[in-house]
Amino acid sequence: MTQFRALRGPALSFRGDPFIDPPSEALVHDSDAILLMEEGRIAAFGPAEALLRRLPPGVPLETFPSGMMMPGFIDSHVHFAQLGITGACGHGLLEWLEHFTFPEERKFADEAYAQRVARLFLDELARQGTTTAAVYGTVHAASVDALFSEAQTAGLRIIAGKTMMDRNAPEGLLDTAQSSYDECRALIERWHGKGRLGYAVTPRFVATSTPEQMEVARVLREEFPGCWLQSHLSETTAEVNWVRQLFPRCIDYVDVLETHGLLGPRAIYGHGIHLTHRERMRLASTDSAIAHCPTSNLFLGSGLFDLASAKSIAGGIRVGLATDVGAGTSLSMLRTMGAAYEVARLRGANLAPAQALWLATGGGAQSLGLDMTIGNLRRGMDADIVVVDTSPVAWLDWRCRQARDAHDWLGALMTAADDRVVHAVYAAGKRVK
């Protein structure tokens, strides 16, 4: 028997991309909406006055008169194995990897430890309203097994892969081109497409993968075209210079990726701060995506991502928003939206609140090639919904009640909110908070 469930309350959704259409037109505010869920998908969405008459008899109706329904958040780049080093201060990227990341990731050879952290990580995602995430495991295949097995219970959409590193990393965290191929293939066959799970081929970055291992990544993508590819790109100037030394025959960092067949749809690269115009053009023309990680970039002092250039270049680059924990300072996409605004202002640009929300929803879906499935409140999409209610935070609630319109309300929310405002979260129609 078909199972229906309905939610009622104010809602924010999109009728267009606010980086293409005026943000005031792209963002839609319904003061009283109904969202009907059927077997994990959105069966109907629109003004309550019109939909009330069409609800199936006896359908359970949950109301949120002081809340705001919006699409579930999408985190485009995050390291679950770095949860334990969040806030480890005092170093730039390469030294931070050496002093904090690598020692922590060695612990994930212990399957029980990986399972505990995976459970904690997924609980926190749900608590923050994140219903989809592109996640890095460690070099240990068991870390990905732990994450996927816990994700099945959590009900979130998780795209993840084992980190591939066969050089320039410490003992205990190195694999080989062959072992990468064997382990990734086994993980793909075990998990990819199982429920809401997807596999991402995951070379950490080109400095830690030999050309032979990058060839393995290309082959895996060719053999399993439904998989994703995720890696890092141009995070710091020191990294860019290192890559230039390792690959002197390539024009630039993006050319290294293209030479090894690692650009294209469903390829998403974290950071992309220090890109040339040519590199942006190649990313746009190949439908490759960037995960913008503002809190991480600020914490490590890596630089300020030029979002305006990424979106204004011919064709525009697909960009999603990302927490990048543990260099990132919070798994909250609301806090990350606020940081993205601050980074834009530091670059002398602006980021409208509607654009910030888009990066955390529809833009994230675009970056993952899933914009027909998640990222908005539309009929046929997965019923991934977050309900925000500011009433638990008295001063923020007072501020939001003074808002001139939905854009002003959203600006206040992304500047000052924390997890207390995330009232309810639904993943594929199942309430997970």
BELCORGI-V726684 format. One record per residue. N is the residue number from 1. RES is the residue in one letter. SS is DSSP state (2 for helix, 1 for strand, 0 for the rest). OMEGA is omega in degrees with one decimal (* if undefined). Layout:
<<N | RES | SS | OMEGA> <N | RES | SS | OMEGA>>
This chain:
<<1 | M | 0 | -179.1> <2 | T | 0 | 180.0> <3 | Q | 0 | 176.8> <4 | F | 1 | 173.8> <5 | R | 1 | -176.0> <6 | A | 1 | 175.6> <7 | L | 1 | 179.1> <8 | R | 1 | 176.9> <9 | G | 1 | 173.9> <10 | P | 1 | -176.2> <11 | A | 1 | 170.5> <12 | L | 1 | 175.9> <13 | S | 1 | -177.0> <14 | F | 1 | 169.7> <15 | R | 0 | 178.8> <16 | G | 0 | 178.5> <17 | D | 0 | -177.0> <18 | P | 0 | 171.3> <19 | F | 0 | 177.1> <20 | I | 0 | 177.6> <21 | D | 0 | 174.7> <22 | P | 0 | -178.3> <23 | P | 2 | -179.6> <24 | S | 2 | 178.4> <25 | E | 2 | -176.1> <26 | A | 2 | -179.4> <27 | L | 1 | -179.2> <28 | V | 1 | 175.6> <29 | H | 1 | 172.3> <30 | D | 1 | -178.5> <31 | S | 1 | 177.6> <32 | D | 1 | -175.1> <33 | A | 1 | 171.9> <34 | I | 1 | 175.2> <35 | L | 1 | -179.2> <36 | L | 1 | -179.8> <37 | M | 1 | 178.2> <38 | E | 1 | 177.2> <39 | E | 0 | 173.0> <40 | G | 0 | -179.9> <41 | R | 1 | 176.8> <42 | I | 1 | -179.8> <43 | A | 1 | 178.3> <44 | A | 1 | 177.3> <45 | F | 1 | 177.9> <46 | G | 1 | -179.5> <47 | P | 1 | -176.2> <48 | A | 2 | -177.6> <49 | E | 2 | -178.2> <50 | A | 2 | -172.4> <51 | L | 2 | -177.6> <52 | L | 2 | -177.8> <53 | R | 2 | -173.5> <54 | R | 2 | -179.5> <55 | L | 0 | 175.6> <56 | P | 0 | -179.3> <57 | P | 0 | 175.0> <58 | G | 0 | -178.6> <59 | V | 0 | 176.1> <60 | P | 1 | -177.9> <61 | L | 1 | 178.5> <62 | E | 1 | -175.8> <63 | T | 1 | 178.2> <64 | F | 1 | -174.2> <65 | P | 1 | 179.6> <66 | S | 1 | -179.3> <67 | G | 1 | 175.7> <68 | M | 1 | 176.0> <69 | M | 1 | 175.6> <70 | M | 1 | 179.7> <71 | P | 1 | 174.7> <72 | G | 0 | -176.0> <73 | F | 1 | -178.5> <74 | I | 1 | 178.4> <75 | D | 1 | -170.1> <76 | S | 1 | -175.3> <77 | H | 1 | -179.0> <78 | V | 1 | -179.3> <79 | H | 1 | -178.8> <80 | F | 2 | -178.2> <81 | A | 2 | 178.1> <82 | Q | 2 | 179.5> <83 | L | 2 | -175.8> <84 | G | 2 | 177.9> <85 | I | 2 | 175.5> <86 | T | 0 | 179.8> <87 | G | 0 | 175.0> <88 | A | 0 | -165.7> <89 | C | 0 | 162.4> <90 | G | 0 | -176.4> <91 | H | 0 | 168.4> <92 | G | 0 | -169.8> <93 | L | 2 | -170.4> <94 | L | 2 | 177.3> <95 | E | 2 | 178.6> <96 | W | 2 | 175.5> <97 | L | 2 | -176.1> <98 | E | 2 | -171.7> <99 | H | 2 | -173.1> <100 | F | 2 | -172.0> <101 | T | 2 | -175.4> <102 | F | 2 | 176.4> <103 | P | 2 | 179.1> <104 | E | 2 | -176.8> <105 | E | 2 | 175.6> <106 | R | 2 | -177.5> <107 | K | 2 | -174.3> <108 | F | 2 | 166.3> <109 | A | 2 | 176.8> <110 | D | 0 | -175.0> <111 | E | 2 | 179.7> <112 | A | 2 | 177.4> <113 | Y | 2 | 179.1> <114 | A | 2 | 179.9> <115 | Q | 2 | -179.4> <116 | R | 2 | -178.1> <117 | V | 2 | 178.9> <118 | A | 2 | -179.7> <119 | R | 2 | 179.2> <120 | L | 2 | -179.3> <121 | F | 2 | -178.0> <122 | L | 2 | 175.6> <123 | D | 2 | -178.2> <124 | E | 2 | 175.0> <125 | L | 2 | -178.8> <126 | A | 2 | -179.0> <127 | R | 2 | -179.0> <128 | Q | 2 | 178.6> <129 | G | 0 | 179.0> <130 | T | 1 | -177.3> <131 | T | 1 | 176.0> <132 | T | 1 | 177.3> <133 | A | 1 | 170.6> <134 | A | 1 | -163.6> <135 | V | 1 | 173.5> <136 | Y | 1 | 167.0> <137 | G | 0 | 172.6> <138 | T | 0 | 178.5> <139 | V | 0 | -177.4> <140 | H | 0 | 178.6> <141 | A | 2 | -178.6> <142 | A | 2 | 177.9> <143 | S | 2 | 179.4> <144 | V | 2 | 173.8> <145 | D | 2 | -179.8> <146 | A | 2 | -178.7> <147 | L | 2 | -178.5> <148 | F | 2 | -178.5> <149 | S | 2 | 177.0> <150 | E | 2 | -179.4> <151 | A | 2 | 176.8> <152 | Q | 2 | 178.3> <153 | T | 2 | -176.5> <154 | A | 2 | 179.8> <155 | G | 0 | 179.0> <156 | L | 0 | 172.8> <157 | R | 1 | -177.5> <158 | I | 1 | 173.5> <159 | I | 1 | -171.9> <160 | A | 1 | 177.0> <161 | G | 1 | 175.4> <162 | K | 0 | 177.3> <163 | T | 1 | 179.0> <164 | M | 1 | 179.1> <165 | M | 0 | 178.1> <166 | D | 0 | 171.7> <167 | R | 0 | 175.6> <168 | N | 0 | 174.6> <169 | A | 0 | -174.6> <170 | P | 0 | 175.1> <171 | E | 0 | -176.8> <172 | G | 0 | 178.6> <173 | L | 0 | 179.5> <174 | L | 0 | 167.6> <175 | D | 0 | 174.5> <176 | T | 0 | 176.5> <177 | A | 2 | -177.8> <178 | Q | 2 | -179.2> <179 | S | 2 | 175.1> <180 | S | 2 | -179.5> <181 | Y | 2 | -176.2> <182 | D | 2 | -176.6> <183 | E | 2 | 178.8> <184 | C | 2 | 179.5> <185 | R | 2 | 179.5> <186 | A | 2 | 178.5> <187 | L | 2 | 178.4> <188 | I | 2 | -178.2> <189 | E | 2 | -178.5> <190 | R | 2 | -167.9> <191 | W | 2 | -170.4> <192 | H | 0 | 178.9> <193 | G | 0 | 179.0> <194 | K | 0 | -174.6> <195 | G | 0 | -177.6> <196 | R | 0 | -176.1> <197 | L | 1 | 176.7> <198 | G | 1 | -178.0> <199 | Y | 1 | 174.4> <200 | A | 1 | 171.6> <201 | V | 1 | -163.0> <202 | T | 1 | 167.7> <203 | P | 1 | -173.5> <204 | R | 0 | 166.9> <205 | F | 0 | -166.3> <206 | V | 2 | 178.4> <207 | A | 2 | -179.7> <208 | T | 2 | 175.5> <209 | S | 0 | 175.2> <210 | T | 0 | 173.5> <211 | P | 2 | 178.9> <212 | E | 2 | 179.2> <213 | Q | 2 | 176.1> <214 | M | 2 | 174.3> <215 | E | 2 | 175.6> <216 | V | 2 | 178.2> <217 | A | 2 | 178.3> <218 | R | 2 | -179.2> <219 | V | 2 | 178.6> <220 | L | 2 | 177.7> <221 | R | 2 | -179.7> <222 | E | 2 | -179.3> <223 | E | 2 | -178.7> <224 | F | 0 | -172.5> <225 | P | 0 | 177.2> <226 | G | 0 | -179.9> <227 | C | 0 | 175.0> <228 | W | 1 | 168.9> <229 | L | 1 | 178.0> <230 | Q | 1 | 179.0> <231 | S | 1 | 180.0> <232 | H | 1 | -175.9> <233 | L | 1 | 169.0> <234 | S | 0 | 179.9> <235 | E | 0 | 178.7> <236 | T | 0 | 178.2> <237 | T | 2 | 177.5> <238 | A | 2 | 178.0> <239 | E | 2 | 179.8> <240 | V | 2 | 179.5> <241 | N | 2 | 178.1> <242 | W | 2 | 179.5> <243 | V | 2 | 178.4> <244 | R | 2 | 178.0> <245 | Q | 2 | -178.0> <246 | L | 2 | -176.2> <247 | F | 0 | -173.2> <248 | P | 0 | -178.2> <249 | R | 0 | -179.9> <250 | C | 0 | -176.7> <251 | I | 0 | -175.3> <252 | D | 0 | -176.4> <253 | Y | 2 | -179.9> <254 | V | 2 | 178.3> <255 | D | 2 | 175.1> <256 | V | 2 | -179.8> <257 | L | 2 | -177.8> <258 | E | 2 | 178.6> <259 | T | 2 | -178.2> <260 | H | 0 | 173.1> <261 | G | 0 | -173.5> <262 | L | 0 | 173.0> <263 | L | 0 | 175.0> <264 | G | 0 | 178.4> <265 | P | 0 | -178.2> <266 | R | 0 | 169.7> <267 | A | 1 | -176.5> <268 | I | 1 | -173.5> <269 | Y | 1 | 178.1> <270 | G | 1 | 168.1> <271 | H | 1 | -179.2> <272 | G | 0 | -175.5> <273 | I | 0 | -169.4> <274 | H | 0 | -177.8> <275 | L | 0 | 172.4> <276 | T | 0 | 176.9> <277 | H | 2 | 179.8> <278 | R | 2 | -179.8> <279 | E | 2 | 177.3> <280 | R | 2 | 179.6> <281 | M | 2 | -178.7> <282 | R | 2 | 176.7> <283 | L | 2 | 179.7> <284 | A | 2 | -174.4> <285 | S | 2 | 179.8> <286 | T | 0 | -178.1> <287 | D | 0 | 172.2> <288 | S | 0 | -173.3> <289 | A | 1 | 175.2> <290 | I | 1 | 170.9> <291 | A | 1 | -179.2> <292 | H | 1 | -172.0> <293 | C | 0 | -169.6> <294 | P | 2 | -177.2> <295 | T | 2 | 177.0> <296 | S | 2 | -177.9> <297 | N | 2 | 177.0> <298 | L | 2 | -176.6> <299 | F | 2 | -179.1> <300 | L | 2 | -176.8> <301 | G | 0 | -173.9> <302 | S | 0 | -177.5> <303 | G | 0 | -175.1> <304 | L | 0 | -178.8> <305 | F | 0 | -178.9> <306 | D | 0 | -178.2> <307 | L | 2 | -178.2> <308 | A | 2 | 178.7> <309 | S | 2 | 180.0> <310 | A | 2 | -176.7> <311 | K | 2 | -175.7> <312 | S | 2 | 179.9> <313 | I | 0 | -176.2> <314 | A | 0 | -178.7> <315 | G | 0 | 179.3> <316 | G | 0 | 175.8> <317 | I | 0 | 172.8> <318 | R | 1 | -178.2> <319 | V | 1 | 170.9> <320 | G | 1 | 179.4> <321 | L | 1 | -174.2> <322 | A | 0 | 178.3> <323 | T | 0 | -177.2> <324 | D | 0 | 169.8> <325 | V | 0 | 14.9> <326 | G | 0 | 170.4> <327 | A | 0 | 171.2> <328 | G | 0 | -168.8> <329 | T | 0 | -179.5> <330 | S | 0 | 172.7> <331 | L | 0 | 178.8> <332 | S | 0 | 176.0> <333 | M | 2 | 175.5> <334 | L | 2 | 177.4> <335 | R | 2 | 179.6> <336 | T | 2 | 174.0> <337 | M | 2 | 178.6> <338 | G | 2 | 178.1> <339 | A | 2 | 177.7> <340 | A | 2 | 175.4> <341 | Y | 2 | -178.3> <342 | E | 2 | 177.5> <343 | V | 2 | 178.1> <344 | A | 2 | -179.4> <345 | R | 2 | 178.4> <346 | L | 2 | 175.9> <347 | R | 0 | 179.1> <348 | G | 0 | -179.8> <349 | A | 0 | 177.6> <350 | N | 0 | 173.7> <351 | L | 0 | 179.8> <352 | A | 0 | 178.4> <353 | P | 2 | 178.1> <354 | A | 2 | 178.7> <355 | Q | 2 | 178.1> <356 | A | 2 | 178.2> <357 | L | 2 | 178.0> <358 | W | 2 | 179.0> <359 | L | 2 | -177.7> <360 | A | 0 | -178.2> <361 | T | 0 | -176.8> <362 | G | 2 | 177.8> <363 | G | 2 | 174.9> <364 | G | 2 | 177.4> <365 | A | 2 | 176.5> <366 | Q | 2 | -176.4> <367 | S | 2 | 179.3> <368 | L | 0 | -178.5> <369 | G | 0 | -176.8> <370 | L | 0 | -173.8> <371 | D | 0 | 172.3> <372 | M | 0 | -173.5> <373 | T | 0 | -177.1> <374 | I | 0 | 172.3> <375 | G | 0 | 179.6> <376 | N | 0 | 177.3> <377 | L | 0 | -178.6> <378 | R | 0 | 178.1> <379 | R | 0 | 178.9> <380 | G | 0 | 178.4> <381 | M | 0 | 173.4> <382 | D | 1 | 179.3> <383 | A | 0 | 175.2> <384 | D | 0 | -171.3> <385 | I | 1 | 170.1> <386 | V | 1 | 177.0> <387 | V | 1 | -179.1> <388 | V | 1 | 177.8> <389 | D | 0 | -174.6> <390 | T | 2 | -172.4> <391 | S | 2 | 177.6> <392 | P | 2 | -179.5> <393 | V | 0 | -166.8> <394 | A | 2 | -175.2> <395 | W | 2 | 177.6> <396 | L | 2 | 177.3> <397 | D | 2 | 177.1> <398 | W | 2 | 179.1> <399 | R | 2 | -177.0> <400 | C | 2 | 177.8> <401 | R | 2 | 175.5> <402 | Q | 0 | -172.8> <403 | A | 0 | -178.6> <404 | R | 0 | -178.4> <405 | D | 0 | -177.5> <406 | A | 2 | -179.2> <407 | H | 2 | 177.6> <408 | D | 2 | 176.8> <409 | W | 2 | -178.6> <410 | L | 2 | 177.5> <411 | G | 2 | 177.5> <412 | A | 2 | -178.4> <413 | L | 2 | -174.2> <414 | M | 2 | 177.4> <415 | T | 2 | -167.6> <416 | A | 2 | -174.0> <417 | A | 0 | 169.5> <418 | D | 0 | -172.8> <419 | D | 2 | 179.8> <420 | R | 2 | -177.3> <421 | V | 2 | 179.2> <422 | V | 1 | -169.8> <423 | H | 1 | -178.2> <424 | A | 1 | -179.0> <425 | V | 1 | 178.3> <426 | Y | 1 | 176.3> <427 | A | 1 | -174.8> <428 | A | 0 | 176.2> <429 | G | 0 | -179.9> <430 | K | 1 | 180.0> <431 | R | 1 | -177.2> <432 | V | 0 | 170.4> <433 | K | 0 | *>>
